[in-house]
Amino acid sequence: MDLAKAPGAIPRPPEPAAAGIHLPTPPPPAAPSGPPAVRVRGLTKRFGERLAVAGIDLDLPAGSFVGLVGPNGAGKTTTLSMVTGLLRPDAGTVQVAGHDVWRSPVAVKGRIGVLPEGLRLFERLTGAELLEYTGRLRGLPVSDVRRRTDDLLAVLDLTGARNQLVVDYSTGMRKKIGLAAALIHNPTVLFLDEPFEGVDPVSARTIRHVLERYTASGATVVFSSHVMELVEKLCDWVAVMRGGRVVAQGPLDRVRDGRPLHEVFIDLVGAADRAEASLDWLGGPR
């Protein structure tokens, strides 16, 4: 009796290809078809006469490293502030992890971590005290808070500064302790506004490694930047903003279409070549 044909038997694997015979390469796995980590519809915000965000739609895929890019004044920070519930929109809806940001704020805030631009910290706490305070505020058990505090300080190279007041931290150290505070409750989606601005290369590399490890676990990172080289290294999905509108969005390779991202970005945002302006008075002998 052929056991391979018996009921309930596990099928035999196919025989290896003979020498010189190449089997077709299997197709790549399909992209995740589940609900997006963030869904934005018609998001709008005005400041007086200025339309900062003009009714944008976004679907940011779960488990991705997402870059929200655009020139200064494109509406990136305003968009992230509305998506995370820090700023109320004039119109539109936002869902994070399936929950409406404004109808279910507690459910959303328990699932997100935020590192905003110009982060304000409790500067008269030490680094360790800040993380312990944040973890307790999130409702974590004391034992979990202490273990996670030790882990985060170690991986972000802040163990030696754990008992130092945050007011005495450098810019890079403040970014790292702010990231640790945003991660301590293990959020589903992490939002970062210019996380590498003013950060030295060593601290930037440490932050990158932590974020890469975080997304590899299936979580989602959404960060804003105007540094295309950084986005190209980190992100697998990108949305480009100009004048409060989304002018392109999708997987990084599809958006750049075989070109460097900074070239595509310049084309999309319509940057004028200002170098042609006359500056004949600049430089030369005094």
N, C-alpha and C positions, 0 to 999 in steps of 0.2 A: 504494500500500500504506500502511495506517495503521501508522506506526512504533510507536505506543503499544500495538498489539496484537501486535507481533512477539515471538517467543519470547525470553525473557530481558530484555525491555525493562523499564525502570523506569516504573511507572505514573505517569500525569500527576497532579499535585495537583488537588484539586477547584477549580472555578471560584469566584472570590470571590462572596459573597452579594450579590444585587442590593440596590439602595438600598431601605431600609425593610423588608428581610427579614432576620430575625435567626436565625442557626443556634443550635441548642441548645448550652448550655455543657457542655463535656466534663466527665465526672466526675473528681474529684481522684484522683491516683495512689494505688494501694493502699498500705497501710502495709507496711513490710518484714516478710516472712514467715520470715526466716532465724532461726537460733538466737539466744536472748538473750545479751547480753553477760555477764549474771550470772544464775545460776539457784540459788535457795535452796529447800531442802526440809526442813521439820521442824526448823529451827534453834532450839536450846534452850540456855539458860545460867542456872545458879543461882549465887548467892553466899550460902552458908549457907541460911537459910530463905527468902530473897527470890528470887523467880523474875523475873530481869531480862529474859529473852527467852523467850517461851512458844510454841515450836514454829512459827515463822513460815515462810510460803512466799512467795517473790518471784520474778518474772521481769522483769528489767530490760532493756529493748530496746537493741540495739546502735545506735550512732550518735545517741544521745539525750542530752539534758541532764536528768538525773534528780534530783529533790529527795526526800530522805528527811526527813520533817518530823514534829514531835511536840513536846509540852511537855518541859520539863526532867524527866529521870528516865523518859522513855518507852522507853528502850532503844536509842536511835539509835547512840550511840558504841559500846556493847557489840556491836551488830549489825555495824557497820563493822569493828570490831576482829576479829571472827570471820571475816567475809567476806574480809578481806585477810591472814589467817593470823597475826595478831598475838596472838590469843587462841583457845585450843582450846575448841570447843563441847562441851557435855555430850552432845548428840545432834544428828543432822541432817547434811546434806551441802551443800556449796557448790561450784559450778562457775563459773569465770571464763574466758571465751573458750574454752569447751569442755574445760577442764582442771580436775580435782578439786584443790581448794586443799590438801588434806591428803595426798593420794596422789601428787600431782605438784607439790610446792611450788616446785621450781626453775623449772619451765615457767610456773607462774602468776606468780611474782615477776618474771620477765623480761618479762611483758606488762602489769604494773600499775605505776602510780605512786601514792604515798600521801603525803598531807599531813595528819598526825593533829593533833588538838587538843593543845595544850601541847607542840608540837614541840621536841625537843631537838636542837641543832645543835652542830657542832664550832666552838665560839665563838672559839678561838684561831687559826682560819684566816681569811684574807680571803674576801670573797665569791667572787672568781675562783678562789681555791685550793679552796674548798668545792665549787664546780661541777666543777672539773677532777678533784678527788679522786673525786667521785661518778661522773663519767663513766668514769674509769679502772676504778673498782670494778665498773661495769656491763660492762666488757670492750670499750668503744669504742676505736677507734684514736685516737692522740694528735691527729692532724690534725682529726678529727671533733669531738673533745672541745673543742678550742680554738675551732673555728668556732662550735659550738653555744653555748659559753660566751659568746662575744662577742655572738651573736644574742640570747640570753636576757637578758643584762644590758642590752642596748640597748632591747629591747621592753618590759622591766619598769622602765625608767628607773633603772637601778642602775649604769650605766657610770661615773658619777662616784664611786661608792662601791666600785668593784671591788677596790681595794687597801686598803680599810678593814676592820678586824677585825669579824667578825660580832657579837662581844660589844658593840660600840659601835653596832650597828644599832638603829633604832627598831622599835616593834612592827610597823608596816606594812612596813618594809624586811625584817624577819625573815620575815614571811608571804610576801613576794615572792621572797626567795632560797630559801625552802623550796619554793615552787611551782616555781621554776626547777630545783631539784634533783630534784623529782618528775617533771619533763618532759624532762630532758636525754636520756634514752634512748628518747624517743618512744613511750610506752606505748600499749597498745590501750585500756585503761580507767584512768581517773584517779579516785581516791577522795579526797575532801576532807571533813574534819570541822570544821564551823564556820569556813570559810576567811575570812570577813569579820568575825569577832569582834574587836573592838578596833582595826579598821583605819580610817584616816581616809578621807574621801570620794574624794580624789584617788587614793590607792592602790587603793581598792575599784574605782574605774572602770577603772584599768589592769588589774587582775586579771580583771575581767569581760570586757574586750576580748580578752585572751589566751585565756580559756576559750571564748568564743564562736567565735573563730577556730579553736581546737582541735577543737571539736565539728563545725564546718562541714566539716572534712576527713574526717569519718566516724568519728572516735573517740567514746568515751563518757565522760561525766563523771557521777559519782555524788557528791552532796554533801549533808551533813546541815545542817539549820538549823531555827530556830524563828521566823524572820522571814518571815512570809508574803508581804509585799510584794516581797521579794527573790526568793523562789521564783517568784512570779507573773511577774516580769520575765524571769527566766532560763530557767525549766524548761519542757519540753514534756511531761514525764511526772512523776508524783508518787506517793509512797507515804506514807500517814499512819499513824503509830504511836501507840498509847496503852497504857500499862501492859504493855509488852513484847509487844504483839500488833499486827498490821497490820489496821487497821479500814477502809482504803480504799486502792486502788491502781489506776492506769491513766493514760491521757492526761489532761493537766491540764484541758482543756476538759470532758472527761466527768466528772471528779471534782468540779469546781466547779459544773457544770450551770447556767451562766448567772449565778452569784452570785459576789461577791468571795470569794477563797480564804480570807481570814481568818474570814468568817462560817461557811463550811463547816467550817473547822478547829475553831472553837469548838463547833459542833454535834457534830462527830465525837468530840472528846475529852471532851465532857460537862463543860465548865468551869462551875462554879457562879458565880453573881453574888455575889461577896464584898463588893461595894460596899454591899450592903444591911445589912451588919453594923453594929451601933451603934458609932460613934466620936464620941459627943457630947462626950467629954472632950478631943478633939483640936482645936487652934486656939482662936480666941476671945481675949478680953483676958487678959493675965497679971496 
